[in-house]
Amino acid sequence: MRLPRGYRYASIYAGIRKERRDDLALIVSDRPASAAGLFTTNQVQAAPVQLARRHLDESGGKAQAILVNAGNANCATRTGMRVARDCCRAAARHLHVPVRHVLPASTGVIGVELDGARILKALPKLVRKLSEESFQDVARAILTTDRIPKVAFGEVPFRAGAVRIAGMTKGAGMIHPRMATTLGFLLTDAAIAPAHLKPMLRRAADRSYHRISVDGDTSTNDTLLLLANGASGIRPNASERMVFEEVLAWVMQDLAEMIARDGEGARKKITIHVTGAPSEEAAARLARAIANSPLVKTAIAGSDPNWGRILSAAGNSGVAFEPSQVDILLQGVTVCRGGVAAQFSERELKAKLDSPDCVIRFALRGEGRGEACFWTCDLTEEYVRINASYRT
């Protein structure tokens, strides 16, 4: 693991969570960084989402710190925006940076007032704890119902030297990104202007975070941030930026797949491949419809090769296709050929579906070249248990 140069990290327990584990974290660039963000498209948006977007606009795509808390979404409350502003101002004061260079993020319960005084009290110690070695501590501090921290890394060699990429994310439930994500923070020491960074982030997200779903719910707090501080001294040219973007997308895809694998109550990660669609967009719509079907997800949970549910879900996608031109494979076994049942050993396939990694292939015959990959997880009784008692 080689972290990008010029960043420091810290986490602390501020008393936001009920249980005593770190719930407040800070990521700081030692110099102003280019910054880009994607945020939830939910009509109900948490105060930190609104303020982070505003700070990016006011700064012209510059940032120097990310302040994030877990345990409380700071959403749908009377004091949400005031708390978010006060915390950003305090962080800016302690870090000696402009307040518009502080980007807030929150995750946790919606509709419960966030006690900003706890954060303000913890900030001095949090700033003193900043260290180049505490990346993993922050990755753990931002988790809620996640079972594991989610981090990924990449390095891009150029003629002038290598630039590094590091990413962390959280999310296990309320996962269905639409031009957003859960919480995700990506850092690089490459020098890339904000004008290049935003479209780069959007395209990479389209290949990663926008191809995952756990339960079909888009959160009120979804925030994906990318900082590029130039600490490597390397400014990629146009062709090098294309290579950088490819590695960035790989890092983000690793993070996105971790979210799908760690879905609330999940025992299996499901990968859905669609081929032969009229376009890539159509393929993604087909894959998303299959991924979001509770009937498909519960069938996989029970290792039931019920391919009719997959065909039916695709038929609800809004993409026009001829059912007689559909082939479906589960774990490499053809279960549907030309829109009707194929011969296969149900006992053998059921054993294969017991694997923690399941692959669904939905192939349309013909001349279509659109294809897409999508990641989700099975739906188990544990998901219901977790979400039936989330607040209590």
C-alpha positions, -999 to 999 in steps of 0.1 A, spaced: 0 0 0 16 33 -11 -6 62 -2 -7 95 -22 17 121 -10 6 152 8 -24 139 28 -29 133 65 -57 115 83 -73 113 118 -103 98 135 -117 100 170 -147 91 191 -168 122 196 -198 106 212 -221 106 182 -225 68 181 -242 49 209 -213 24 210 -178 37 218 -159 36 185 -145 63 163 -173 84 147 -156 116 135 -128 117 109 -107 142 90 -88 140 57 -65 169 50 -44 178 20 -12 197 29 -19 221 0 -51 232 -18 -63 204 -40 -84 203 -71 -117 187 -61 -148 172 -77 -179 156 -62 -210 137 -71 -239 138 -48 -273 121 -42 -301 128 -66 -326 120 -38 -350 150 -35 -344 148 3 -308 159 7 -288 161 40 -273 195 50 -237 183 45 -246 173 9 -260 208 2 -231 225 19 -203 204 2 -218 211 -32 -220 248 -23 -184 249 -12 -172 232 -44 -191 258 -64 -178 288 -44 -142 276 -45 -141 268 -82 -134 231 -75 -108 235 -47 -107 218 -13 -82 210 14 -102 190 40 -130 164 43 -148 164 76 -170 133 81 -191 119 109 -208 86 113 -238 77 134 -260 106 124 -270 117 89 -276 153 98 -306 152 76 -343 162 80 -335 181 112 -342 216 124 -305 225 130 -289 205 102 -274 234 81 -264 254 111 -245 224 125 -228 217 92 -217 253 88 -205 256 124 -184 224 121 -169 235 88 -160 269 102 -144 254 133 -124 229 112 -113 257 89 -101 277 118 -81 249 134 -66 240 100 -60 276 89 -78 271 56 -107 289 39 -140 275 51 -151 269 15 -121 244 13 -138 222 39 -162 196 26 -186 180 51 -201 145 49 -223 126 73 -238 91 75 -262 74 99 -298 78 112 -320 103 94 -343 127 113 -323 129 146 -307 162 156 -269 161 154 -253 176 185 -227 198 168 -212 207 202 -197 171 204 -179 177 171 -167 212 180 -153 198 213 -135 169 196 -120 189 167 -89 202 185 -78 167 194 -88 154 160 -65 180 143 -37 172 166 -40 135 157 -35 141 120 -10 117 106 1 103 73 -3 68 88 -40 69 98 -57 62 65 -71 29 77 -83 45 109 -105 69 89 -117 40 67 -130 23 98 -144 54 114 -169 61 86 -186 27 87 -221 21 99 -237 -13 93 -207 -23 72 -189 -55 83 -155 -46 69 -136 -15 59 -134 -9 22 -102 5 7 -84 3 -26 -52 16 -42 -36 22 -75 -4 36 -90 0 51 -125 36 51 -139 44 80 -162 77 90 -178 82 117 -152 74 93 -123 44 76 -107 13 91 -93 -8 73 -66 -45 68 -60 -61 58 -27 -98 53 -21 -120 44 8 -158 39 9 -186 28 32 -220 14 25 -239 -18 30 -276 -7 29 -296 21 12 -274 14 -19 -287 23 -53 -266 51 -67 -280 75 -92 -252 100 -100 -240 95 -65 -227 68 -42 -226 60 -5 -197 79 11 -166 76 -10 -134 95 -8 -107 93 -35 -73 109 -32 -44 113 -57 -11 132 -57 -14 139 -94 -18 175 -106 -51 177 -124 -72 208 -130 -108 208 -117 -121 212 -152 -106 178 -161 -113 162 -127 -151 164 -126 -159 147 -160 -132 121 -151 -149 113 -119 -183 111 -135 -171 87 -162 -153 65 -137 -184 64 -115 -206 53 -144 -184 22 -147 -183 15 -110 -206 31 -83 -234 35 -108 -233 -2 -115 -241 -15 -79 -273 -20 -59 -280 -36 -26 -317 -28 -19 -328 -2 -45 -328 27 -21 -308 59 -29 -296 76 3 -301 112 13 -264 116 21 -246 100 -9 -213 118 -15 -184 109 -37 -154 132 -36 -121 131 -55 -91 153 -45 -60 158 -66 -33 178 -47 -3 177 -71 21 167 -44 38 143 -68 48 172 -90 35 153 -120 9 170 -142 -4 143 -167 -9 155 -203 -41 147 -223 -30 111 -232 -17 104 -197 -50 116 -182 -67 89 -201 -45 63 -185 -50 78 -151 -87 77 -156 -86 40 -164 -67 32 -132 -91 55 -112 -120 35 -126 -103 2 -116 -99 15 -80 -135 27 -79 -147 -6 -93 -128 -24 -65 -146 -3 -39 -180 -7 -56 -177 -44 -57 -168 -44 -20 -200 -26 -12 -220 -52 -31 -203 -80 -13 -208 -64 20 -245 -57 15 -266 -58 47 -273 -95 55 -257 -106 23 -241 -140 19 -233 -138 -18 -221 -113 -43 -239 -114 -76 -223 -103 -108 -246 -97 -138 -233 -96 -173 -256 -84 -201 -245 -87 -237 -260 -82 -272 -281 -52 -261 -288 -23 -286 -265 0 -266 -244 1 -235 -272 22 -218 -298 -5 -227 -275 -32 -213 -271 -13 -181 -308 -9 -177 -314 -46 -182 -287 -54 -157 -300 -30 -132 -335 -44 -135 -323 -79 -128 -301 -67 -99 -330 -49 -82 -355 -77 -84 -362 -90 -49 -373 -123 -65 -340 -128 -83 -321 -118 -52 -340 -142 -29 -337 -170 -55 -299 -166 -54 -301 -165 -16 -317 -199 -16 -295 -213 -44 -326 -217 -66 -319 -217 -103 -352 -200 -110 -342 -184 -143 -378 -173 -151 -374 -146 -125 -344 -132 -143 -362 -132 -177 -392 -115 -160 -371 -88 -144 -354 -80 -177 -388 -77 -192 -396 -50 -167 -366 -29 -176 -382 -8 -203 -357 -21 -229 -374 -37 -259 -362 -72 -268 -375 -104 -283 -378 -131 -255 -371 -159 -280 -336 -144 -286 -326 -146 -249 -300 -170 -234 -294 -171 -196 -265 -187 -179 -261 -192 -141 -226 -200 -129 -217 -208 -165 -246 -233 -169 -271 -225 -196 -306 -226 -180 -325 -207 -207 -319 -211 -244 -339 -190 -269 -363 -179 -242 -373 -214 -230 -359 -239 -205 -326 -256 -214 -317 -290 -200 -294 -289 -169 -289 -307 -137 -307 -288 -110 -289 -306 -82 -255 -298 -96 -264 -262 -104 -279 -257 -69 -245 -268 -55 -227 -243 -77 -251 -215 -65 -240 -222 -29 -208 -203 -38 -203 -168 -22 -198 -155 -58 -226 -160 -83 -226 -149 -119 -257 -143 -141 -252 -139 -178 -281 -125 -199 -273 -127 -236 -294 -113 -264 -288 -129 -298 -284 -107 -328 -262 -78 -338 -264 -57 -307 -231 -47 -292 -242 -31 -260 -229 -48 -229 -227 -40 -192 -216 -55 -159 -235 -48 -127 -229 -60 -91 -254 -67 -63 -260 -92 -35 -285 -117 -24 -314 -107 -2 -317 -126 31 -337 -126 63 -308 -109 80 -314 -78 58 -349 -75 73 -336 -80 109 -309 -53 105 -333 -27 90 -362 -35 113 -341 -24 143 -317 2 128 -328 31 150 -335 11 182 
